[in-house]
Amino acid sequence: MTTQELIIKIEEAIRKEVPSTTVVEVREYNVILLSLLIKLYVPGPTINDVPGQFIQRVLLVLDLEDMELRAAIQRITRKVNPNNPREKNLAQVGVKIPFRKPAQEEEAVIRACARFAKRWVEALKENVDVLMYQDLVDYKQFLNS
């Protein structure tokens, strides 16, 4: 399978699992090693108008040399619970999205990307009322799109 075909298959698999307005970016990245960056985030303005600071962004990286998929950013952010002594001095809390490295085969990688996207949506739904950046995006509307 060519890189372009792999990009299309990954994006199609992810799109089946996420709300229709989700921003899904799958692109080639060639700095040190030839890789694919697989990015998902909620559409809306950037956080504090900082370029690249997207709302509830998660990121997977696929090394095209050996087909190793890893999670580079696998947390969404929620508000602090002031009644929890471990959280009371924090600005925000991360909610980790489960990720398990798949076999280093194209079909396994595609399935793992879709599974991670599904878990991202589940985490957003479970935390919808306490997610950060409620002032920037209507999460309920997003999740129903």
N, C-alpha and C positions, 0 to 999 in steps of 0.2 A: 504494500500500500504506500502511495506517495505521501509526503508530508501534507500536501494540500487536501488529499482525501481523508487523512487522519483528522485534520482540523475540522473538516465538515462533519465527520462522524461524531466527534466529541461534542461539537456544538449542538448537533441534532439530539444526541442522547441527553444532554443537559437541559435543553429547551423542553423536553417532555416532562421534566420534573419540577420546573420552576414556574412562578407566575409569568404571564405573557409580557409584562413590562420590565422584567429583570434585565439588567445590562449583563450580557455574556460576551466576554472578549476572549477569543482563543487566537493567539498569534505567535509567530516565530520570533525567537529571541536568540541572537547570536553574538554574545560578548566573549565569553571564555569557551563555553561548550554550546553546541547547537541544542536548543531547548524550545519547548512550547510553554508559554505562560497562559494559564487558564484562570481567568478572573471573573468573579460574580459580585455584583453589588446592587443595592437598591438605587433606582434612578432618583435624581434630585440634585440640588446644589452641592458643591464641595463643602467639606467641613471647614468653617472659619475662612472660607474663600481661598484655601490653600490648594493649589493644583495637585491632583493625585490623591487627595484625602477624601475618598468616597465613602458613602454611608454603608455600614455593615459589610465591608468588602472582605472577601476571602480569596485566597490565591493558591493554586496548585502549580507545580512546576514539573514538567515531563522532560527528562533527559532523552533526547532522540538517539544518542549513541547506544545506550543499553536499555532503553524503555523503562527506566526507573521513575516512578511517579512519587512525589512527596508533597506534603502540605507545607507551604511557606507561611501562610497566614490562615489559621483555622479557628479564629475566635471572632464572635460578635460581641458588642458591648452593651451592657445594660446599666441602669442606674444603681447606685449604692443603696443598700438597705441600712438605714441609720440605726436600726435596732440590733444589727449584727455587729458585735465588737470587733470582729476581724475586718469589717468593711468600713466602719464609721469614719476613718481618716483617709479613705481613698477617693479619687475623683470619679472613677468608674470601675466596673467589674467585667472581666471577660468571661464569656460562656464558650467553652471549648466544644467544637463540633467533632464527633468521633471520626477518625480516619485510620484506615488500615492499608498498608502498602499492598498493592495487588501483585500478582505474578507479572513478570516482565514480558508480557505478550500484548499485542495490540487490542484484542477483544477484551481481555481482563482490565486493561487500562481504561477503555471506553466505559465499561460497566462501573468501575470504581469512580470515575468522574461523575456519572449519573447518580450513583449512590450517595456521594458526598454532597451533590447539589440537593438531593432529596432531604438529607439530614440538615442542611443549612436552612431550608424552608421550615422543617419541623422545629428547629431551634428558634427561628423567628416567631413562629406561631405560639410556642410555649412561653415565650417571654414578651409577647406583643405589648403588654401594658407597661412594662418596665424598661423597654429598650431606650437607649440614648438617642438623641436627635429627634424627639417627637415634634419639636418645633420646625423641623425641616421637611418632614415627610409624614404622610398619613399611612402608617403601616397596615392598618386594617384594609384600607382601600387597595394598597399594593398587593397584599396577600390574596385578595379576592379578584385580582385582574387576570 
